[in-house]
Amino acid sequence: MANLIYIYSVIYEKSNGLSVTCLRRAARILRLLAHPDRLKIIEWIGREGVLPVHALTERLRLPQAAVSGHLARLRALGLVRAERCGREVRYRIGDRRAIAVLNCVRRGSGKS
């Protein structure tokens, strides 16, 4: 729960509380992270720091196209960042709020 409070405190506006714009952004992030494969991607990247697509594909046991699709969605909201290294594309966490949401899920499941 503390991490959810942190997520909202980052976008809190003191004078009027949470603006509709801020709430819409938070809702988009939460909807995106509501998919278990995307949460697992965030977990793996958060644990390892930087991972290439092929490593995520192996760890998740999903087709490369599925992993790439999830990464594209996460990248579109800035939750992960991509960097090309030769022929390889490596991903890292782009927004720590993704880790905060994952930590809330961990605490809620009793697996902190």
N, C-alpha and C positions, 0 to 999 in steps of 0.2 A: 504494500500500500504506500509506503514511503516513496518508492520510486515513481509511482503514478502521480503522487503529489509533486515530486520534482519535475516530471514532464510538464505538468500544468503550470508550475511556478516559473518555468523558463519562458512561457508565453503569456504570463499573467499581466494584465494591465491594471494598475492600482486604482485608477479613477473609476473605471466602469466594470471591473471584474474581467472575465474572459470575453473577448470580442467574438462575434460570430465568425469572423475570418480565422481567428486562432482555433476556435472549436472545430471548424471545418477541417483545418490542417491536422489537428490531433485525431479527428475521426478518420481521415484518410490513412494516417499512419497506423492506427489501431486496426482498421479493416485490412490493410495490406499485411500486417503481422498476424492476422487471425488464421492464416494458413500454416499448418504444421510444418510443411517443407520449408517455408520461408523462415520460420522461427529456428528450424534446425540449421539453415544456412547461416543465420546470424550467430547462432551458438558456435558453430565450427569456426567461422571467421573470427569471432571474438576470442575464442580459445587459442587459435593459431596465430592471429595477427594479420597474416596475409596468406591467401590461398588461391591457386589457379583453378580454373573451371574444371579441369580434368580431376583434380584432387577432390573437389566437392562432388563431382559425379560418382567417383569411387566410394566416397564415404556415405553418400545418401542412397547409393544404389538406384539412381534414377537415370533416365536417358539424358544425354547431353543437351538436347533441345529443351527438355523440361527445366533443367537447372538454369540454362541460359535465359529462358523466359522469366523465371523467378528473379534472377539477378537483374534483368532489364527493368522489371517493375520496382525492385528495391533501389536501383540506381536512379530511376526517374524521380523518386522522392528524396534522393540524397542520403538514403540510409546506408548504402555502400558506395564505394568509389572504385573505379577500375583504372588500372595502369597497364599499359602494354610493355612487355619485356620480350623483345624478339617476336616470336610467333605466339607467345603465350600471353593471355590476359589474366592478371592477378587482381584479386579483390581484397579490400580492407574495409573496415567499418568507417562510414562517412558521417554518421550522426550517433553520438553516444546514447541518445534516447532509445534507440533500438535495443541496446543492451539493458537499459533501464526497464523496458517492457518485459524483456526475457527474464530479468531478475524477479519481477513481480510474479510472473508465471511460475518460476521456480519456488518462490516462497509460498504461493498459493497451493502448490502441489506437495509441499513439505519436503522438497529436494533442494534446499538452499546450498 
